[in-house]
């Protein structure tokens, strides 16, 4: 009898987990880069108290950033994995791959630096300070390992931090 209950429980849990995973995957697929950028602008507008002109400028900045992204995805380490170590020119191919990756990284760093400079040109000094504090908290949150679902204060139930008398 206990075995039967356990099997039913495991099957039910598997069904719930599988359904949840499929629902989550569907949400991710339907979320475009433009949707994510819009949500990010909304959060920035709320937390930094941007006025309408600033919000419009930040939205345009995000659109410009998206347009500047390279059309070809970065190959990263996948390009290296595709090389044949038995090829006569293997070392030359590796060096060419390293040079390509360095160039991609340099371009990415430059785009991010330009984006940050343009963003800070839109913000007031107070908003810049608030954004720096937000980034520091987020960085600390990730360094502490609390960026996983279910961890950290933003995932707790509202009111859960109140003491129960």
C-alpha positions as CSV (number, residue, x, y, z in Angstrom):
1,X,0.0,0.0,0.0
2,X,2.8,2.4,0.9
3,X,4.6,1.6,-2.4
4,X,1.4,2.4,-4.3
5,X,1.0,5.8,-2.5
6,X,4.7,6.6,-3.2
7,X,4.4,5.8,-6.9
8,X,1.3,8.0,-7.2
9,X,3.0,10.8,-5.3
10,X,6.1,10.6,-7.5
11,X,4.0,10.5,-10.7
12,X,1.9,13.5,-9.5
13,X,5.0,15.5,-8.6
14,X,6.6,14.7,-12.0
15,X,3.5,15.8,-13.8
16,X,3.3,19.1,-12.0
17,X,7.1,19.7,-12.5
18,X,6.9,18.8,-16.2
19,X,3.9,21.1,-16.8
20,X,5.6,23.9,-14.9
21,X,8.7,23.5,-17.0
22,X,6.8,23.6,-20.2
23,X,4.9,26.7,-19.2
24,X,8.1,28.4,-18.2
25,X,9.8,27.5,-21.5
26,X,6.8,28.8,-23.4
27,X,7.0,32.1,-21.6
28,X,10.7,32.5,-22.4
29,X,10.1,31.8,-26.1
30,X,7.4,34.4,-26.4
31,X,9.6,37.1,-24.8
32,X,11.5,39.1,-27.4
33,X,14.5,41.3,-26.9
34,X,12.2,44.3,-27.4
35,X,9.9,43.0,-24.7
36,X,12.8,42.6,-22.3
37,X,14.1,46.0,-23.1
38,X,10.7,47.6,-22.5
39,X,10.4,45.9,-19.1
40,X,13.9,47.1,-18.2
41,X,13.1,50.7,-19.2
42,X,9.9,50.4,-17.1
43,X,11.8,49.2,-14.1
44,X,14.4,52.0,-14.5
45,X,11.7,54.6,-14.9
46,X,10.1,53.4,-11.7
47,X,13.2,53.0,-9.5
48,X,15.1,56.0,-10.8
49,X,12.0,58.2,-11.0
50,X,12.6,59.2,-14.6
51,X,10.5,61.9,-16.2
52,X,8.8,61.3,-19.5
53,X,11.6,62.8,-21.6
54,X,14.2,60.7,-19.8
55,X,12.1,57.6,-20.2
56,X,11.7,58.2,-24.0
57,X,15.5,58.8,-24.3
58,X,16.4,55.7,-22.4
59,X,13.9,53.7,-24.5
60,X,15.5,55.1,-27.7
61,X,19.0,54.2,-26.3
62,X,17.9,50.6,-25.7
63,X,16.5,50.4,-29.3
64,X,19.8,51.8,-30.6
65,X,21.7,49.3,-28.6
66,X,19.6,46.5,-30.0
67,X,20.2,47.7,-33.6
68,X,24.0,47.8,-33.0
69,X,24.2,44.2,-32.0
70,X,25.9,42.0,-34.5
71,X,23.5,40.0,-36.6
72,X,25.7,36.8,-36.3
73,X,25.7,35.3,-32.9
74,X,29.0,35.0,-31.1
75,X,30.7,31.6,-31.7
76,X,32.5,31.6,-28.4
77,X,34.0,28.3,-27.4
78,X,31.8,26.4,-29.8
79,X,34.0,27.6,-32.7
80,X,37.0,26.2,-30.9
81,X,35.3,22.9,-30.3
82,X,34.7,22.5,-34.0
83,X,38.4,22.6,-34.9
84,X,40.2,19.3,-35.7
85,X,43.2,18.8,-33.4
86,X,44.7,16.4,-36.0
87,X,44.8,19.1,-38.7
88,X,48.2,20.2,-39.9
89,X,47.3,23.9,-39.2
90,X,45.5,23.3,-35.9
91,X,47.7,25.8,-34.0
92,X,47.1,28.5,-36.6
93,X,43.4,27.8,-36.5
94,X,43.4,28.2,-32.7
95,X,45.3,31.4,-32.9
96,X,42.9,32.8,-35.5
97,X,40.0,31.8,-33.3
98,X,41.6,33.5,-30.3
99,X,42.1,36.7,-32.4
100,X,38.5,36.6,-33.5
101,X,37.2,36.1,-29.9
102,X,39.5,39.0,-28.7
103,X,38.0,41.3,-31.5
104,X,34.5,40.3,-30.5
105,X,35.2,41.0,-26.9
106,X,36.8,44.4,-27.6
107,X,33.7,45.4,-29.7
108,X,31.3,44.3,-27.0
109,X,33.2,46.2,-24.3
110,X,33.3,49.3,-26.4
111,X,29.5,49.1,-27.1
112,X,28.8,48.6,-23.4
113,X,31.0,51.6,-22.5
114,X,29.4,53.8,-25.1
115,X,25.9,52.7,-23.8
116,X,26.8,53.5,-20.2
117,X,28.2,56.9,-21.2
118,X,25.0,57.7,-23.2
119,X,22.8,56.5,-20.3
120,X,24.6,58.6,-17.8
121,X,24.3,61.6,-20.1
122,X,20.5,61.2,-19.7
123,X,20.4,60.8,-16.0
124,X,20.8,63.4,-13.2
125,X,23.6,63.0,-10.7
126,X,21.1,61.7,-8.1
127,X,19.8,59.1,-10.5
128,X,23.3,58.1,-11.4
129,X,24.1,57.5,-7.8
130,X,20.9,55.6,-7.3
131,X,21.7,53.4,-10.3
132,X,25.2,52.7,-9.0
133,X,23.7,51.7,-5.7
134,X,21.2,49.4,-7.4
135,X,24.0,47.8,-9.5
136,X,26.1,47.3,-6.4
137,X,23.1,45.6,-4.6
138,X,22.5,43.4,-7.6
139,X,26.2,42.5,-7.9
140,X,26.3,41.7,-4.2
141,X,23.1,39.6,-4.6
142,X,24.7,37.6,-7.4
143,X,28.1,37.2,-5.5
144,X,26.2,35.9,-2.5
145,X,24.6,33.2,-4.7
146,X,21.0,34.6,-4.2
147,X,20.2,35.0,-7.9
148,X,18.5,31.6,-8.2
149,X,14.8,31.3,-8.2
150,X,13.4,31.1,-4.7
151,X,16.4,32.7,-3.1
152,X,16.6,36.3,-1.8
153,X,14.1,38.8,-0.5
154,X,12.4,39.5,-3.8
155,X,11.2,36.0,-4.0
156,X,9.7,35.8,-0.5
157,X,6.0,36.0,0.0
158,X,4.8,39.5,0.8
159,X,4.5,39.8,4.5
160,X,6.6,36.7,5.1
161,X,9.2,38.8,6.7
162,X,6.7,40.1,9.3
163,X,6.9,38.4,12.6
164,X,4.0,36.1,13.4
165,X,2.7,36.7,16.9
